[in-house]
Amino acid sequence: MASDETILKFSNVSFEWATSKPILNEASFSVRRGSKITLMGQNGAGKSTIFQLITGESKPESGAVNINENLTVATAKQVIPREDLELTVKDFFGNCFTEKVYDIDKKIDDVLKIVNLSVPHDRLVGNLSGGQQARVLLAGALIQNPDLLLLDEPTNNLDKAGIEHLTNFIVNYPKTCIVISHDADFLNTFTQGVLYLDIFSKKVEQYTGNYFVVVEEIKLRLERERMKNARLEKDISHRKEQANFFAQKGGHLRDVSSKMKKKIEELEGEVVELRREDKTIKNFNIPSQKDIGGVILQLDSVAVSVNHKFVNKKVNVTLNKHERLLLSGPNGIGKTTLLEKLASGHAKGEHVKAGTKIGYYRQDFSTLDFDATVYQALSKAMEGDGTEQGLRAHAAGFLLDAEILKAKIGSLSEGQKGLVAFAVISLEKPGLLILDEPTNHINFRHIPIIAKAINNFDGAMILVSHVHDFVSKIKVDFTLDLAAL
């Protein structure tokens, strides 16, 4: 239960990553002890940056971030840092503490029970599945037993059981929690208030109430702003016509015209710039490879993880050009491993028909070159088949503006990387589309548009997704449940 004690306060905080990339402009908000808060905002607005300002990883340009003395803070980040992928599970947890912990094995066992995960302590973190890594990230924050828990997209890669487990944990968590997530149903189970980072004003608006109530409140506010703008623009247009008419008449009417122009300037100052949150990506399509047909994929066995060891199981899976396969099973059973094997082996004609182009959406975006700019990635995917204007128009449809085109992919938010991945795939014209958790990190506003594009794809497709609502929008021909083999 939230108390009246304020444990965290942002006072007129401004922050920018570069002079051209302001994130916060004199933002203010406060958080009370014991509260469960959602941090909302568009992809790339700076939600993860707010977490970094809270933990002290980043410092404000001006203003103050005030945190109660002796308050402990821990973050479960969106993804495991690349340099940590070579660590064992034990070393990963050891790095969560500033001092050596002597009963670390017991602590690890206890915290892995909380997140419903069983893995050997000597397993490399990089060898865990996406869902297992998500649980390890969460456990890494929990093992510190913090007063303030920051969760950045904690449901990404989690299966249904994992999300239920996490939801119960947050509901019963006695301390303070701030969560970034695009999973509306998950957020609504525990949210008592929302911090809304407006990408246009760079301010943080504070709301109380559960998630759905606040989302509706923000929607109504946007509608009021739109209606006010429409009234003002009509009034301004009418006054401009009158002012121009009087100005041409001369004499004292010219003075009237001058006064009217001042009034017009005042009214123009009242126009609210429509928020970019209203923007969703444009409808897009993923053209398929033209010179390919017949059987695209043939699988006679798959490796399934049983008690942390892979066991080969016989299957009979054939995918023709227009057919879709849903690959299901709990976290850690081997779904991503199978997709990687299909993608890497296709050049040799293993399982996938020779000559088939693969469009591969990976959970960790490692198909993208993090050192390349967004422009370079799109240009490469076009393979000279298009114009500069066409490339920029294509990028704009995915909300990738001129500024983002110049940025290195590694510097983007996870949500922006997801949009780049779809922008690239839709230029590649694949014969086989492999999608591994394609809704991860993606703003909920974009998901229906992405589902429509995927459903309209007429090549072969393999899909992994734990998001039932998303899967229900896509026609599936076959399901392969690895847990049932």
Protein Blocks (a to p, Z undefined) as FASTA:
>chain_A
ZZfbdfbdcehiacdfbfklcfbghiacdddehiacddeddehilmmmmmmmmnomaccf
bdcddddehiacddddfbdcfklmmpcfklmmmmmpmbdcfklmmmmmmmmmmnopacdf
kbcfklpcfklmmmmmmmmmmmnopabdcdehklgopafklmmmmmmmmmmmmbdcdddd
fbfklmmmmpgbdcdddfklopacddeddfklmmmmmmmmmmmmmmmmmmmmmmmmmmmm
mmmmmmmngpjllmmmmmmmmmmmmmmmmpccddfklpccddddddddfkbghjfbdcfb
dcddeehiacdddddddddfkbccddeddehilmmmmmmmmmmmmmnopoiaghiacddd
dfklpmpcfkbcfklmmmmmnnopacfklmmmmmmmnopafklmmpcfklpcfklmmmmm
mmmmmmnopabdcdehklgoiafklmmmmmmmmmmpcbdcddddfbfklmmmpccfbdcd
fklZZ
